[in-house]
Amino acid sequence: MAKTDAKTARKVARVMHEFKEGKLKSGRSGRRVKNPKQAVAIGLSQARRAGGKVPPPPRKTVAKRRSAR
């Protein structure tokens, strides 16, 4: 079973095209995106908002703290 659908693939492809042209801007700050991983994350986020089939974002794990001895 596929993890994504065609709508998601189109969104990510469009965002990557903008990234390669140097036109992709970050959300609120409006800075130019320089990292390809960030560009893919932006594309997946847009696909999620548009209702595309995308797995949920990974959860952040909290490092286990060692107790003081």
Biopython code that builds the backbone (N, CA, C, O; Angstrom):
import numpy as np
from Bio.PDB.StructureBuilder import StructureBuilder

atoms = [
    (1, "MET", "N", (0.841, -1.178, 0.000)),
    (1, "MET", "CA", (0.000, 0.000, 0.000)),
    (1, "MET", "C", (0.890, 1.247, 0.000)),
    (1, "MET", "O", (1.820, 1.353, 0.799)),
    (2, "ALA", "N", (0.601, 2.172, -0.888)),
    (2, "ALA", "CA", (1.423, 3.371, -1.020)),
    (2, "ALA", "C", (1.216, 4.306, 0.166)),
    (2, "ALA", "O", (0.115, 4.420, 0.703)),
    (3, "LYS", "N", (2.302, 4.973, 0.562)),
    (3, "LYS", "CA", (2.214, 5.906, 1.678)),
    (3, "LYS", "C", (1.729, 7.275, 1.231)),
    (3, "LYS", "O", (1.206, 8.040, 2.040)),
    (4, "THR", "N", (1.895, 7.593, -0.049)),
    (4, "THR", "CA", (1.467, 8.883, -0.569)),
    (4, "THR", "C", (0.655, 8.680, -1.837)),
    (4, "THR", "O", (0.599, 7.578, -2.383)),
    (5, "ASP", "N", (0.025, 9.754, -2.299)),
    (5, "ASP", "CA", (-0.765, 9.656, -3.518)),
    (5, "ASP", "C", (-0.244, 10.654, -4.552)),
    (5, "ASP", "O", (0.760, 11.328, -4.322)),
    (6, "ALA", "N", (-0.924, 10.744, -5.678)),
    (6, "ALA", "CA", (-0.457, 11.594, -6.774)),
    (6, "ALA", "C", (-0.503, 13.071, -6.401)),
    (6, "ALA", "O", (0.366, 13.840, -6.811)),
    (7, "LYS", "N", (-1.514, 13.477, -5.623)),
    (7, "LYS", "CA", (-1.619, 14.875, -5.213)),
    (7, "LYS", "C", (-0.393, 15.285, -4.403)),
    (7, "LYS", "O", (0.141, 16.379, -4.585)),
    (8, "THR", "N", (0.042, 14.411, -3.519)),
    (8, "THR", "CA", (1.216, 14.686, -2.701)),
    (8, "THR", "C", (2.464, 14.785, -3.559)),
    (8, "THR", "O", (3.295, 15.670, -3.356)),
    (9, "ALA", "N", (2.597, 13.877, -4.518)),
    (9, "ALA", "CA", (3.769, 13.879, -5.393)),
    (9, "ALA", "C", (3.839, 15.175, -6.200)),
    (9, "ALA", "O", (4.921, 15.731, -6.389)),
    (10, "ARG", "N", (2.690, 15.657, -6.676)),
    (10, "ARG", "CA", (2.671, 16.901, -7.440)),
    (10, "ARG", "C", (3.058, 18.093, -6.571)),
    (10, "ARG", "O", (3.805, 18.965, -7.013)),
    (11, "LYS", "N", (2.551, 18.136, -5.332)),
    (11, "LYS", "CA", (2.876, 19.240, -4.418)),
    (11, "LYS", "C", (4.376, 19.276, -4.142)),
    (11, "LYS", "O", (5.003, 20.332, -4.226)),
    (12, "VAL", "N", (4.947, 18.122, -3.815)),
    (12, "VAL", "CA", (6.375, 18.068, -3.494)),
    (12, "VAL", "C", (7.202, 18.421, -4.723)),
    (12, "VAL", "O", (8.203, 19.127, -4.604)),
    (13, "ALA", "N", (6.809, 17.950, -5.891)),
    (13, "ALA", "CA", (7.547, 18.255, -7.117)),
    (13, "ALA", "C", (7.521, 19.755, -7.408)),
    (13, "ALA", "O", (8.537, 20.322, -7.810)),
    (14, "ARG", "N", (6.377, 20.399, -7.209)),
    (14, "ARG", "CA", (6.267, 21.830, -7.455)),
    (14, "ARG", "C", (7.141, 22.617, -6.481)),
    (14, "ARG", "O", (7.819, 23.567, -6.875)),
    (15, "VAL", "N", (7.122, 22.215, -5.203)),
    (15, "VAL", "CA", (7.935, 22.897, -4.191)),
    (15, "VAL", "C", (9.422, 22.706, -4.484)),
    (15, "VAL", "O", (10.204, 23.645, -4.334)),
    (16, "MET", "N", (9.822, 21.507, -4.898)),
    (16, "MET", "CA", (11.226, 21.269, -5.215)),
    (16, "MET", "C", (11.658, 22.094, -6.432)),
    (16, "MET", "O", (12.800, 22.548, -6.500)),
    (17, "HIS", "N", (10.757, 22.286, -7.381)),
    (17, "HIS", "CA", (11.078, 23.114, -8.542)),
    (17, "HIS", "C", (11.327, 24.562, -8.099)),
    (17, "HIS", "O", (12.280, 25.198, -8.547)),
    (18, "GLU", "N", (10.458, 25.076, -7.213)),
    (18, "GLU", "CA", (10.658, 26.424, -6.680)),
    (18, "GLU", "C", (11.976, 26.508, -5.913)),
    (18, "GLU", "O", (12.693, 27.504, -6.006)),
    (19, "PHE", "N", (12.289, 25.459, -5.154)),
    (19, "PHE", "CA", (13.523, 25.435, -4.373)),
    (19, "PHE", "C", (14.740, 25.521, -5.286)),
    (19, "PHE", "O", (15.673, 26.276, -5.013)),
    (20, "LYS", "N", (14.730, 24.751, -6.368)),
    (20, "LYS", "CA", (15.875, 24.731, -7.280)),
    (20, "LYS", "C", (16.040, 26.065, -8.011)),
    (20, "LYS", "O", (17.155, 26.449, -8.364)),
    (21, "GLU", "N", (14.931, 26.766, -8.236)),
    (21, "GLU", "CA", (15.015, 28.077, -8.868)),
    (21, "GLU", "C", (15.404, 29.167, -7.875)),
    (21, "GLU", "O", (15.727, 30.286, -8.276)),
    (22, "GLY", "N", (15.374, 28.845, -6.577)),
    (22, "GLY", "CA", (15.720, 29.825, -5.553)),
    (22, "GLY", "C", (14.573, 30.737, -5.186)),
    (22, "GLY", "O", (14.800, 31.815, -4.638)),
    (23, "LYS", "N", (13.347, 30.336, -5.472)),
    (23, "LYS", "CA", (12.183, 31.172, -5.211)),
    (23, "LYS", "C", (11.372, 30.724, -4.001)),
    (23, "LYS", "O", (10.433, 31.416, -3.606)),
    (24, "LEU", "N", (11.711, 29.588, -3.406)),
    (24, "LEU", "CA", (10.928, 29.052, -2.293)),
    (24, "LEU", "C", (11.235, 29.837, -1.027)),
    (24, "LEU", "O", (12.392, 29.973, -0.629)),
    (25, "LYS", "N", (10.184, 30.350, -0.404)),
    (25, "LYS", "CA", (10.329, 31.133, 0.819)),
    (25, "LYS", "C", (9.746, 30.365, 1.990)),
    (25, "LYS", "O", (8.810, 29.579, 1.838)),
    (26, "SER", "N", (10.318, 30.606, 3.166)),
    (26, "SER", "CA", (9.836, 29.983, 4.384)),
    (26, "SER", "C", (8.586, 30.710, 4.855)),
    (26, "SER", "O", (8.313, 31.832, 4.427)),
    (27, "GLY", "N", (7.840, 30.077, 5.724)),
    (27, "GLY", "CA", (6.553, 30.574, 6.204)),
    (27, "GLY", "C", (6.502, 32.019, 6.657)),
    (27, "GLY", "O", (6.390, 32.922, 5.828)),
    (28, "ARG", "N", (6.583, 32.252, 7.947)),
    (28, "ARG", "CA", (6.390, 33.601, 8.469)),
    (28, "ARG", "C", (7.578, 34.517, 8.210)),
    (28, "ARG", "O", (7.404, 35.695, 7.899)),
    (29, "SER", "N", (8.769, 33.982, 8.336)),
    (29, "SER", "CA", (9.948, 34.834, 8.217)),
    (29, "SER", "C", (10.165, 35.311, 6.783)),
    (29, "SER", "O", (10.720, 36.387, 6.566)),
    (30, "GLY", "N", (9.731, 34.518, 5.806)),
    (30, "GLY", "CA", (9.890, 34.898, 4.412)),
    (30, "GLY", "C", (11.305, 34.718, 3.886)),
    (30, "GLY", "O", (11.638, 35.204, 2.805)),
    (31, "ARG", "N", (12.138, 34.018, 4.652)),
    (31, "ARG", "CA", (13.513, 33.776, 4.206)),
    (31, "ARG", "C", (13.534, 32.708, 3.121)),
    (31, "ARG", "O", (12.645, 31.860, 3.036)),
    (32, "ARG", "N", (14.579, 32.772, 2.291)),
    (32, "ARG", "CA", (14.742, 31.786, 1.221)),
    (32, "ARG", "C", (15.165, 30.459, 1.838)),
    (32, "ARG", "O", (16.032, 30.419, 2.711)),
    (33, "VAL", "N", (14.551, 29.379, 1.379)),
    (33, "VAL", "CA", (14.868, 28.038, 1.868)),
    (33, "VAL", "C", (16.151, 27.572, 1.191)),
    (33, "VAL", "O", (16.267, 27.635, -0.033)),
    (34, "LYS", "N", (17.133, 27.094, 1.998)),
    (34, "LYS", "CA", (18.413, 26.651, 1.453)),
    (34, "LYS", "C", (18.643, 25.154, 1.622)),
    (34, "LYS", "O", (19.591, 24.607, 1.058)),
    (35, "ASN", "N", (17.801, 24.496, 2.380)),
    (35, "ASN", "CA", (17.990, 23.084, 2.693)),
    (35, "ASN", "C", (16.952, 22.251, 1.923)),
    (35, "ASN", "O", (15.756, 22.509, 2.055)),
    (36, "PRO", "N", (17.376, 21.259, 1.125)),
    (36, "PRO", "CA", (16.400, 20.453, 0.384)),
    (36, "PRO", "C", (15.461, 19.657, 1.282)),
    (36, "PRO", "O", (14.313, 19.417, 0.910)),
    (37, "LYS", "N", (15.929, 19.246, 2.459)),
    (37, "LYS", "CA", (15.044, 18.519, 3.373)),
    (37, "LYS", "C", (13.914, 19.425, 3.857)),
    (37, "LYS", "O", (12.777, 18.981, 4.012)),
    (38, "GLN", "N", (14.235, 20.691, 4.093)),
    (38, "GLN", "CA", (13.218, 21.643, 4.512)),
    (38, "GLN", "C", (12.213, 21.859, 3.376)),
    (38, "GLN", "O", (11.018, 22.007, 3.628)),
    (39, "ALA", "N", (12.688, 21.877, 2.143)),
    (39, "ALA", "CA", (11.797, 22.050, 1.003)),
    (39, "ALA", "C", (10.819, 20.883, 0.901)),
    (39, "ALA", "O", (9.634, 21.091, 0.640)),
    (40, "VAL", "N", (11.299, 19.668, 1.104)),
    (40, "VAL", "CA", (10.420, 18.494, 1.063)),
    (40, "VAL", "C", (9.409, 18.570, 2.199)),
    (40, "VAL", "O", (8.239, 18.243, 2.001)),
    (41, "ALA", "N", (9.835, 18.995, 3.378)),
    (41, "ALA", "CA", (8.928, 19.116, 4.514)),
    (41, "ALA", "C", (7.829, 20.140, 4.230)),
    (41, "ALA", "O", (6.677, 19.935, 4.611)),
    (42, "ILE", "N", (8.178, 21.232, 3.568)),
    (42, "ILE", "CA", (7.184, 22.241, 3.207)),
    (42, "ILE", "C", (6.175, 21.658, 2.221)),
    (42, "ILE", "O", (4.973, 21.892, 2.348)),
    (43, "GLY", "N", (6.662, 20.899, 1.241)),
    (43, "GLY", "CA", (5.764, 20.265, 0.267)),
    (43, "GLY", "C", (4.818, 19.274, 0.914)),
    (43, "GLY", "O", (3.632, 19.239, 0.585)),
    (44, "LEU", "N", (5.333, 18.467, 1.834)),
    (44, "LEU", "CA", (4.477, 17.492, 2.522)),
    (44, "LEU", "C", (3.447, 18.207, 3.394)),
    (44, "LEU", "O", (2.297, 17.777, 3.484)),
    (45, "SER", "N", (3.856, 19.287, 4.029)),
    (45, "SER", "CA", (2.933, 20.049, 4.869)),
    (45, "SER", "C", (1.805, 20.637, 4.027)),
    (45, "SER", "O", (0.643, 20.595, 4.431)),
    (46, "GLN", "N", (2.141, 21.183, 2.861)),
    (46, "GLN", "CA", (1.121, 21.731, 1.979)),
    (46, "GLN", "C", (0.177, 20.631, 1.483)),
    (46, "GLN", "O", (-1.027, 20.853, 1.350)),
    (47, "ALA", "N", (0.724, 19.452, 1.213)),
    (47, "ALA", "CA", (-0.111, 18.337, 0.750)),
    (47, "ALA", "C", (-1.061, 17.883, 1.854)),
    (47, "ALA", "O", (-2.211, 17.538, 1.582)),
    (48, "ARG", "N", (-0.583, 17.880, 3.098)),
    (48, "ARG", "CA", (-1.457, 17.518, 4.216)),
    (48, "ARG", "C", (-2.631, 18.484, 4.322)),
    (48, "ARG", "O", (-3.777, 18.073, 4.503)),
    (49, "ARG", "N", (-2.324, 19.785, 4.206)),
    (49, "ARG", "CA", (-3.384, 20.793, 4.299)),
    (49, "ARG", "C", (-4.375, 20.677, 3.151)),
    (49, "ARG", "O", (-5.556, 20.982, 3.318)),
    (50, "ALA", "N", (-3.903, 20.237, 1.982)),
    (50, "ALA", "CA", (-4.778, 20.093, 0.818)),
    (50, "ALA", "C", (-5.549, 18.780, 0.836)),
    (50, "ALA", "O", (-6.373, 18.540, -0.046)),
    (51, "GLY", "N", (-5.298, 17.929, 1.821)),
    (51, "GLY", "CA", (-6.042, 16.678, 1.933)),
    (51, "GLY", "C", (-5.393, 15.507, 1.233)),
    (51, "GLY", "O", (-6.056, 14.497, 0.996)),
    (52, "GLY", "N", (-4.134, 15.604, 0.896)),
    (52, "GLY", "CA", (-3.435, 14.495, 0.252)),
    (52, "GLY", "C", (-3.134, 13.381, 1.233)),
    (52, "GLY", "O", (-3.155, 13.581, 2.448)),
    (53, "LYS", "N", (-2.854, 12.208, 0.694)),
    (53, "LYS", "CA", (-2.545, 11.057, 1.538)),
    (53, "LYS", "C", (-1.065, 11.104, 1.899)),
    (53, "LYS", "O", (-0.204, 10.788, 1.079)),
    (54, "VAL", "N", (-0.780, 11.504, 3.145)),
    (54, "VAL", "CA", (0.583, 11.659, 3.623)),
    (54, "VAL", "C", (0.635, 11.105, 5.032)),
    (54, "VAL", "O", (-0.263, 11.384, 5.827)),
    (55, "PRO", "N", (1.661, 10.325, 5.372)),
    (55, "PRO", "CA", (1.756, 9.860, 6.755)),
    (55, "PRO", "C", (1.955, 11.041, 7.699)),
    (55, "PRO", "O", (2.466, 12.079, 7.281)),
    (56, "PRO", "N", (1.560, 10.901, 8.966)),
    (56, "PRO", "CA", (1.715, 12.013, 9.895)),
    (56, "PRO", "C", (3.179, 12.352, 10.117)),
    (56, "PRO", "O", (4.049, 11.500, 9.939)),
    (57, "PRO", "N", (3.457, 13.604, 10.508)),
    (57, "PRO", "CA", (4.855, 13.977, 10.745)),
    (57, "PRO", "C", (5.433, 13.169, 11.901)),
    (57, "PRO", "O", (4.699, 12.773, 12.806)),
    (58, "PRO", "N", (6.738, 12.923, 11.880)),
    (58, "PRO", "CA", (7.332, 12.122, 12.961)),
    (58, "PRO", "C", (7.244, 12.863, 14.284)),
    (58, "PRO", "O", (7.375, 14.085, 14.345)),
    (59, "ARG", "N", (7.018, 12.093, 15.342)),
    (59, "ARG", "CA", (6.936, 12.695, 16.672)),
    (59, "ARG", "C", (8.325, 12.912, 17.212)),
    (59, "ARG", "O", (9.233, 12.112, 16.985)),
    (60, "LYS", "N", (8.478, 13.997, 17.926)),
    (60, "LYS", "CA", (9.765, 14.279, 18.535)),
    (60, "LYS", "C", (9.901, 13.428, 19.783)),
    (60, "LYS", "O", (8.961, 13.316, 20.570)),
    (61, "THR", "N", (11.060, 12.831, 19.963)),
    (61, "THR", "CA", (11.287, 11.995, 21.131)),
    (61, "THR", "C", (12.070, 12.786, 22.168)),
    (61, "THR", "O", (12.955, 13.576, 21.839)),
    (62, "VAL", "N", (11.732, 12.558, 23.391)),
    (62, "VAL", "CA", (12.429, 13.228, 24.482)),
    (62, "VAL", "C", (13.506, 12.275, 24.984)),
    (62, "VAL", "O", (13.227, 11.121, 25.308)),
    (63, "ALA", "N", (14.722, 12.764, 25.044)),
    (63, "ALA", "CA", (15.823, 11.929, 25.513)),
    (63, "ALA", "C", (15.597, 11.580, 26.982)),
    (63, "ALA", "O", (15.218, 12.426, 27.792)),
    (64, "LYS", "N", (15.836, 10.337, 27.294)),
    (64, "LYS", "CA", (15.676, 9.912, 28.682)),
    (64, "LYS", "C", (16.837, 10.454, 29.502)),
    (64, "LYS", "O", (18.005, 10.331, 29.132)),
    (65, "ARG", "N", (16.485, 11.043, 30.600)),
    (65, "ARG", "CA", (17.532, 11.606, 31.461)),
    (65, "ARG", "C", (17.958, 10.562, 32.465)),
    (65, "ARG", "O", (17.147, 9.808, 33.003)),
    (66, "ARG", "N", (19.258, 10.544, 32.699)),
    (66, "ARG", "CA", (19.774, 9.619, 33.700)),
    (66, "ARG", "C", (19.633, 10.261, 35.059)),
    (66, "ARG", "O", (19.886, 11.454, 35.232)),
    (67, "SER", "N", (19.233, 9.467, 36.007)),
    (67, "SER", "CA", (19.086, 10.029, 37.347)),
    (67, "SER", "C", (20.464, 10.240, 37.963)),
    (67, "SER", "O", (21.387, 9.456, 37.741)),
    (68, "ALA", "N", (20.586, 11.310, 38.738)),
    (68, "ALA", "CA", (21.872, 11.615, 39.394)),
    (68, "ALA", "C", (22.113, 10.590, 40.492)),
    (68, "ALA", "O", (21.217, 10.285, 41.279)),
    (69, "ARG", "N", (23.327, 10.065, 40.536)),
    (69, "ARG", "CA", (23.622, 9.051, 41.551)),
    (69, "ARG", "C", (24.462, 9.596, 42.646)),
    (69, "ARG", "O", (24.802, 8.872, 43.582)),
]
sb = StructureBuilder()
sb.init_structure("model")
sb.init_model(0)
sb.init_chain("A")
sb.init_seg("    ")
for serial, (resi, resn, name, xyz) in enumerate(atoms, 1):
    if name == "N":
        sb.init_residue(resn, " ", resi, " ")
    sb.init_atom(name, np.array(xyz, "f"), 0.0, 1.0, " ", f" {name:<3s}", serial, name[0])
structure = sb.get_structure()
